[in-house]
Amino acid sequence: CVRKVYNLALAARTEAWTRQERVNYNQTSAMLTAWKKTEELAYLNEVSSVPLQQALRHLQTAFTNFFGKRAKYPRFKSRKKSRKSAEYTTSAFRFRDGSLTLAKMAEPLDIVWSRPLPEGASPSTVTVSQDAAGRWFVSLLCEDPSVKPLPATSAAVGIDVGLDHLLTLSTGEKIANPRHERRDRTRLAKAQRQLARKARGDGANRAKARRKAAEVYARITDRRRDHLHKLTTRLVRENQTIVIEDLTVRNMVKNRSLARAISDAAWSEFRSMLEYKAQWYGREVIAIDRWFPSSRLCSTCGTLQDKMPLNVRTWTCDCGTTHDRDVNAAKNILAVGLTASVCGAGVRPQRSTPGGQSAMKQKTPRREP
């Protein structure tokens, strides 16, 4: 029902746009009332009106982002490919003694909770969703009183991301890359071959094969996310200042030789987790210019090497210092990030290529835990 309402409203707004007319949320809400009165869409009355109204609000947000040039034109939701979810606000659910009852439901949902709600927390929004593997999830949005800024510390760390090692810290520590996708590649290939053999369409056999492939993908995603959560939480708890590189991952994955490995490393997700956890706990994340020559610069004397091929993992500077390529890069990242933190975002990279950015502090909007 949510998908149907979203698509109908998008079609109505698109058609109005071709006539040089503007349709807002209030008008689509009135359309929803009219749709419910028709015989064809009478089934919309069988579900709570709140998720349907929320779908219209999400569409309004999508158009706002489009007109603000922050996103592309909204697309229709697909029955097979789009994320299946419904959002309930406070008036459409009841949460008492660990049981959740949604609007128009007589009995509470049978839920296996991953963890109890924080003491004194009251959920403001409930989102029910189903992933491609057929698993149902209930997410509760609430304020967590226990999430408070950690005691300030003088510790700072520079981080160089990679593929052989997922992270190399300026302290010299190297964190191995688990390569979750590679570990399950055989199972994934088998599931995809079985799916490819099934006749296209809505047959039960093809749906079953699609579900098995999705389960392998879900296993890979869950393990990767769990590892990144543990890693980012540890880094935020141990360090007051964290310096990273401002990488454009979406451009890097265009390299066909490295796209699979870069996607499996999930550098963008790592940065996202790092930023919102730093907001929670009063830490600082600084991103330096992606063009800064951190690998070619000697962290001891500051000499810049002309070339540094990727196959060179250790090198010796003219000052006599022997560097591990990744550790040296992490040390340089930390140094330039701390300079930017003290002096502002005025540190320019030692390069002649135009268009790059200087080191900058991250000012991300606060995300609620």
Backbone torsions as a table, in degrees:
resi	resn	phi	psi	omega
1	CYS	NA	-41.4	177.5
2	VAL	-60.9	-45.7	179.9
3	ARG	-63.0	-41.4	-179.6
4	LYS	-62.3	-46.9	-179.8
5	VAL	-63.6	-42.5	179.5
6	TYR	-60.5	-46.2	-178.3
7	ASN	-67.4	-39.8	177.9
8	LEU	-63.3	-43.1	-180.0
9	ALA	-67.1	-39.2	178.0
10	LEU	-64.8	-41.5	178.0
11	ALA	-63.2	-41.0	-179.9
12	ALA	-66.0	-41.2	-179.9
13	ARG	-70.6	-35.2	178.2
14	THR	-67.9	-42.5	178.7
15	GLU	-63.9	-40.8	178.3
16	ALA	-65.3	-34.8	-179.8
17	TRP	-64.9	-35.6	177.4
18	THR	-65.8	-24.3	176.7
19	ARG	-93.0	12.4	-179.7
20	GLN	62.0	36.4	176.8
21	GLU	-116.2	151.1	178.8
22	ARG	-109.3	131.4	177.3
23	VAL	-117.8	128.6	-178.2
24	ASN	-107.0	-173.4	-177.5
25	TYR	-62.5	-42.2	-177.5
26	ASN	-61.1	-38.0	179.7
27	GLN	-69.6	-39.9	178.1
28	THR	-68.5	-30.9	176.4
29	SER	-64.9	-39.5	176.0
30	ALA	-66.2	-36.3	176.4
31	MET	-62.4	-39.4	-179.9
32	LEU	-60.7	-41.2	177.9
33	THR	-60.8	-40.4	179.3
34	ALA	-69.5	-37.8	-179.6
35	TRP	-63.3	-38.1	-178.5
36	LYS	-64.6	-23.2	-178.3
37	LYS	-85.3	-8.9	179.5
38	THR	-83.9	154.2	-179.3
39	GLU	-67.7	-35.9	-177.3
40	GLU	-66.8	-35.3	-175.9
41	LEU	-112.2	22.0	-179.3
42	ALA	-63.2	-23.7	-179.5
43	TYR	-65.4	-14.3	177.7
44	LEU	-66.0	-20.9	178.4
45	ASN	-74.5	-13.6	-176.6
46	GLU	-78.1	-15.2	-179.4
47	VAL	-113.5	165.6	178.3
48	SER	-62.1	142.9	-179.7
49	SER	-76.1	-18.5	-175.7
50	VAL	-63.1	-50.6	178.2
51	PRO	-60.7	-31.2	178.9
52	LEU	-69.0	-41.7	176.7
53	GLN	-66.0	-37.3	178.3
54	GLN	-64.0	-35.6	177.3
55	ALA	-61.5	-40.6	177.8
56	LEU	-66.6	-36.0	177.2
57	ARG	-67.8	-38.7	177.3
58	HIS	-63.6	-38.0	177.3
59	LEU	-65.2	-39.8	177.4
60	GLN	-61.8	-41.3	177.2
61	THR	-63.1	-39.4	179.1
62	ALA	-62.7	-41.2	178.5
63	PHE	-69.9	-36.9	177.3
64	THR	-61.1	-42.3	178.0
65	ASN	-67.4	-34.5	178.7
66	PHE	-66.7	-48.1	-179.4
67	PHE	-68.8	-24.6	175.5
68	GLY	-85.0	6.0	177.8
69	LYS	60.0	33.1	176.7
70	ARG	-104.4	-7.0	-178.4
71	ALA	-156.5	167.5	177.0
72	LYS	-80.3	174.5	-180.0
73	TYR	-64.3	138.0	-178.4
74	PRO	-56.4	145.1	-179.9
75	ARG	-112.1	156.5	177.9
76	PHE	-70.0	147.5	178.7
77	LYS	-82.0	133.2	179.9
78	SER	-95.5	142.3	179.6
79	ARG	-65.3	-32.1	-176.0
80	LYS	-95.4	-35.4	-169.9
81	LYS	-102.1	-30.4	-174.7
82	SER	-74.6	154.3	178.3
83	ARG	-68.9	131.1	-179.4
84	LYS	-91.9	113.4	-178.9
85	SER	-155.3	154.3	175.6
86	ALA	-139.3	134.6	-174.9
87	GLU	-110.6	127.6	179.8
88	TYR	-112.9	130.6	174.8
89	THR	-92.9	-177.4	-170.0
90	THR	-55.0	-36.7	-175.6
91	SER	-73.7	-8.7	-172.8
92	ALA	-113.4	11.4	176.1
93	PHE	-151.2	161.4	176.7
94	ARG	-131.0	124.1	-179.6
95	PHE	-119.1	110.3	-178.8
96	ARG	-140.1	131.1	174.9
97	ASP	52.3	41.0	177.0
98	GLY	78.2	6.3	177.4
99	SER	-113.7	141.8	-175.9
100	LEU	-119.0	123.8	177.5
101	THR	-120.1	123.8	-180.0
102	LEU	-91.3	160.7	-179.6
103	ALA	-59.1	141.8	179.4
104	LYS	66.3	21.9	174.7
105	MET	-120.9	133.3	-176.3
106	ALA	-80.0	-32.8	-175.5
107	GLU	-116.6	152.9	175.8
108	PRO	-65.3	155.0	177.4
109	LEU	-69.8	144.4	177.1
110	ASP	-86.4	98.6	-171.3
111	ILE	-118.3	136.8	169.2
112	VAL	-99.6	105.1	-173.7
113	TRP	-74.8	135.9	177.1
114	SER	-73.7	-29.5	177.5
115	ARG	-166.0	155.7	178.4
116	PRO	-73.5	157.0	176.4
117	LEU	-68.5	149.1	177.4
118	PRO	-58.3	148.2	-178.3
119	GLU	-61.1	127.7	179.0
120	GLY	85.0	-0.7	-178.4
121	ALA	-85.0	142.9	178.5
122	SER	-127.5	121.5	-177.0
123	PRO	-66.9	138.2	178.4
124	SER	-104.0	-23.1	-179.9
125	THR	-144.1	140.7	175.2
126	VAL	-121.4	128.5	177.8
127	THR	-118.0	121.4	177.0
128	VAL	-102.3	127.5	-176.1
129	SER	-142.5	162.0	176.8
130	GLN	-133.5	130.4	179.9
131	ASP	-90.3	178.8	-176.1
132	ALA	-65.1	-23.2	179.8
133	ALA	-82.9	1.9	177.5
134	GLY	87.2	7.3	-179.0
135	ARG	-86.1	136.5	178.6
136	TRP	-96.4	141.6	180.0
137	PHE	-132.9	147.3	172.6
138	VAL	-123.6	121.0	-179.7
139	SER	-112.5	129.7	-179.9
140	LEU	-110.7	125.7	178.0
141	LEU	-94.9	125.7	-180.0
142	CYS	-156.1	163.9	173.5
143	GLU	-83.3	131.0	179.2
144	ASP	-103.1	106.2	-178.2
145	PRO	-63.7	-20.7	-176.8
146	SER	-79.2	-14.2	179.5
147	VAL	-84.8	103.6	-178.7
148	LYS	-131.2	157.4	177.3
149	PRO	-56.8	137.1	178.6
150	LEU	-78.1	159.4	176.7
151	PRO	-57.3	136.6	-178.1
152	ALA	-63.9	146.3	178.7
153	THR	-140.1	162.8	-179.6
154	SER	-91.9	-0.9	-176.3
155	ALA	-69.6	138.5	176.7
156	ALA	-140.9	148.6	-177.7
157	VAL	-143.2	141.7	172.5
158	GLY	-103.6	142.1	-174.8
159	ILE	-125.1	126.6	174.3
160	ASP	-112.4	117.7	-179.0
161	VAL	-86.3	153.2	-178.8
162	GLY	-158.3	-172.6	-179.1
163	LEU	-108.0	-44.2	175.6
164	ASP	-62.0	-46.7	171.7
165	HIS	-119.0	131.0	-177.5
166	LEU	-60.4	-45.5	179.1
167	LEU	-136.3	142.6	169.8
168	THR	-124.0	123.1	-176.5
169	LEU	-94.9	155.7	179.8
170	SER	-66.7	-14.2	176.3
171	THR	-77.4	-7.9	-178.3
172	GLY	100.4	-9.2	-179.8
173	GLU	-74.3	138.2	176.8
174	LYS	-118.4	130.9	-179.3
175	ILE	-107.1	122.0	-174.7
176	ALA	-64.4	151.9	175.7
177	ASN	-89.4	113.9	-176.8
178	PRO	-65.2	-23.7	-178.9
179	ARG	49.6	61.3	-176.2
180	HIS	-61.1	-40.0	-178.5
181	GLU	-65.9	-39.5	-179.8
182	ARG	-65.7	-36.4	-178.3
183	ARG	-66.3	-29.0	-179.4
184	ASP	-108.5	16.2	-174.6
185	ARG	-64.7	-36.8	180.0
186	THR	-65.1	-45.9	178.4
187	ARG	-63.5	-39.2	-179.1
188	LEU	-66.5	-43.5	-179.8
189	ALA	-62.6	-39.8	178.8
190	LYS	-63.8	-45.0	179.8
191	ALA	-64.8	-38.1	179.3
192	GLN	-70.6	-34.8	176.0
193	ARG	-64.8	-43.2	178.6
194	GLN	-63.2	-37.4	177.9
195	LEU	-67.1	-39.8	-178.4
196	ALA	-65.7	-25.4	-179.0
197	ARG	-79.1	-17.0	-177.0
198	LYS	-79.9	142.9	178.9
199	ALA	-63.8	138.5	-179.1
200	ARG	-69.1	146.4	-179.2
201	GLY	138.2	-159.9	-177.0
202	ASP	-104.2	26.7	-179.1
203	GLY	-66.9	155.7	-178.3
204	ALA	-67.6	-36.1	-178.8
205	ASN	-66.3	-40.9	179.3
206	ARG	-68.4	-37.6	177.8
207	ALA	-63.8	-39.9	178.9
208	LYS	-65.6	-42.1	178.7
209	ALA	-67.0	-37.5	178.2
210	ARG	-64.7	-39.0	179.6
211	ARG	-64.4	-39.7	179.3
212	LYS	-65.2	-40.6	177.1
213	ALA	-65.2	-39.5	179.3
214	ALA	-65.1	-33.9	178.5
215	GLU	-65.0	-36.9	177.2
216	VAL	-66.8	-44.4	177.6
217	TYR	-60.1	-41.5	-179.4
218	ALA	-63.8	-39.2	177.9
219	ARG	-61.7	-43.8	178.9
220	ILE	-63.1	-46.4	-177.7
221	THR	-64.3	-43.2	-178.7
222	ASP	-63.1	-44.0	-179.0
223	ARG	-66.9	-40.2	178.8
224	ARG	-63.8	-46.5	-178.4
225	ARG	-65.2	-39.3	178.6
226	ASP	-61.7	-43.3	180.0
227	HIS	-64.8	-42.0	-179.3
228	LEU	-67.4	-36.5	178.2
229	HIS	-62.7	-46.2	-179.8
230	LYS	-63.5	-39.2	-177.1
231	LEU	-68.6	-49.1	-177.3
232	THR	-68.2	-36.6	177.8
233	THR	-62.9	-41.7	178.7
234	ARG	-63.5	-44.9	-178.6
235	LEU	-63.8	-41.0	-178.9
236	VAL	-69.3	-37.4	-179.2
237	ARG	-70.0	-33.7	-173.8
238	GLU	-88.7	-18.8	-171.6
239	ASN	-129.6	140.5	175.8
240	GLN	-80.3	-38.6	-178.4
241	THR	-125.0	130.8	179.6
242	ILE	-124.4	126.4	-177.7
243	VAL	-114.1	129.2	179.7
244	ILE	-131.4	173.0	175.7
245	GLU	-93.5	144.7	179.6
246	ASP	-86.5	76.9	-175.4
247	LEU	-84.4	144.6	173.6
248	THR	-100.1	88.1	-173.8
249	VAL	-65.2	-35.5	-178.3
250	ARG	-63.8	-25.0	174.2
251	ASN	-83.8	-33.9	-178.0
252	MET	-68.2	-32.9	-178.8
253	VAL	-73.9	-2.9	174.1
254	LYS	-74.2	-13.7	173.7
255	ASN	-74.7	108.8	-173.1
256	ARG	-64.2	-24.7	-179.1
257	SER	-76.1	-28.6	-174.1
258	LEU	-115.8	-2.8	-172.8
259	ALA	-58.1	-43.6	-176.6
260	ARG	-65.8	-43.8	-179.0
261	ALA	-68.4	-39.0	180.0
262	ILE	-67.1	-41.5	178.5
263	SER	-63.4	-39.0	-179.6
264	ASP	-67.9	-31.2	179.1
265	ALA	-70.7	-26.6	175.6
266	ALA	56.6	52.7	-179.8
267	TRP	-64.2	-37.7	-179.0
268	SER	-65.1	-42.5	179.2
269	GLU	-66.1	-37.0	177.1
270	PHE	-60.3	-46.5	-179.2
271	ARG	-65.3	-42.1	180.0
272	SER	-60.0	-46.1	178.2
273	MET	-61.7	-42.7	-178.3
274	LEU	-61.0	-41.1	-175.9
275	GLU	-70.0	-46.5	-176.7
276	TYR	-74.3	-28.4	175.7
277	LYS	-72.1	-34.0	175.6
278	ALA	-63.8	-36.5	176.0
279	GLN	-64.3	-40.9	179.9
280	TRP	-61.9	-45.3	-167.9
281	TYR	-104.4	14.5	174.6
282	GLY	70.7	32.1	176.8
283	ARG	-101.8	174.4	-177.1
284	GLU	-125.4	129.9	175.8
285	VAL	-114.1	127.1	-179.9
286	ILE	-118.3	130.5	176.7
287	ALA	-108.9	126.4	-179.3
288	ILE	-98.7	164.9	-178.7
289	ASP	-53.6	130.2	-179.3
290	ARG	-64.2	-19.8	-178.1
291	TRP	-92.1	1.7	179.5
292	PHE	-65.3	127.1	-174.9
293	PRO	-77.3	65.0	-174.2
294	SER	-65.1	-31.3	-177.9
295	SER	-78.8	-29.6	-175.2
296	ARG	-91.9	-6.0	-175.9
297	LEU	-98.7	129.4	178.2
298	CYS	-73.5	123.5	-178.5
299	SER	-75.1	-8.7	-179.7
300	THR	-93.6	-52.2	-175.6
301	CYS	-111.4	-12.4	178.0
302	GLY	85.8	10.0	178.8
303	THR	-71.8	135.6	-179.7
304	LEU	-100.1	121.0	178.2
305	GLN	-77.4	147.5	-179.0
306	ASP	-69.5	-45.8	-177.5
307	LYS	-134.0	151.9	177.1
308	MET	-152.0	82.2	-179.8
309	PRO	-59.0	155.8	-176.4
310	LEU	-64.4	-25.5	-178.3
311	ASN	-77.6	-8.0	177.6
312	VAL	-87.0	107.4	-177.7
313	ARG	-98.7	-23.9	174.1
314	THR	-133.8	146.4	178.9
315	TRP	-152.6	157.9	-177.2
316	THR	-115.0	126.8	-179.6
317	CYS	-80.4	164.3	178.0
318	ASP	-62.9	-22.1	179.4
319	CYS	-79.1	-3.6	177.1
320	GLY	96.4	-1.8	-179.4
321	THR	-84.9	129.9	176.3
322	THR	-96.0	126.0	-174.2
323	HIS	-112.2	141.2	160.7
324	ASP	-80.9	126.8	-172.0
325	ARG	-52.4	-49.1	-174.2
326	ASP	-73.2	-40.3	178.7
327	VAL	-65.3	-41.6	177.3
328	ASN	-61.1	-41.8	178.5
329	ALA	-63.2	-42.3	179.6
330	ALA	-63.2	-39.1	178.1
331	LYS	-64.1	-41.8	178.7
332	ASN	-66.9	-38.5	177.9
333	ILE	-61.6	-43.3	178.5
334	LEU	-63.2	-44.0	-176.6
335	ALA	-62.6	-47.4	-177.9
336	VAL	-71.2	-31.2	177.9
337	GLY	-68.1	-41.5	177.6
338	LEU	-66.4	-34.8	176.5
339	THR	-63.0	-43.4	178.4
340	ALA	-64.9	-35.3	-179.0
341	SER	-66.7	-36.3	-177.6
342	VAL	-83.6	-43.1	-172.0
343	CYS	-100.3	-3.9	-175.0
344	GLY	93.4	178.2	-174.4
345	ALA	-83.5	60.6	-179.3
346	GLY	-116.3	11.3	-177.8
347	VAL	-85.9	118.4	179.8
348	ARG	-99.7	144.0	178.6
349	PRO	-71.7	155.4	177.5
350	GLN	-83.3	84.5	-175.6
351	ARG	-158.5	171.7	178.0
352	SER	-119.5	-1.0	-178.8
353	THR	-76.7	124.6	-179.1
354	PRO	-77.6	163.3	171.1
355	GLY	97.9	-6.8	-178.7
356	GLY	-80.1	176.5	179.2
357	GLN	-115.6	152.1	175.7
358	SER	-81.1	172.5	177.1
359	ALA	-61.3	145.4	-176.1
360	MET	-148.8	149.7	172.5
361	LYS	-80.5	146.7	177.6
362	GLN	-86.0	126.6	175.7
363	LYS	-119.8	79.2	-177.7
364	THR	-90.4	146.7	176.5
365	PRO	-63.8	146.0	-177.7
366	ARG	-65.5	130.5	174.9
367	ARG	-106.0	134.1	-177.8
368	GLU	-75.1	136.7	178.7
369	PRO	-69.0	NA	NA
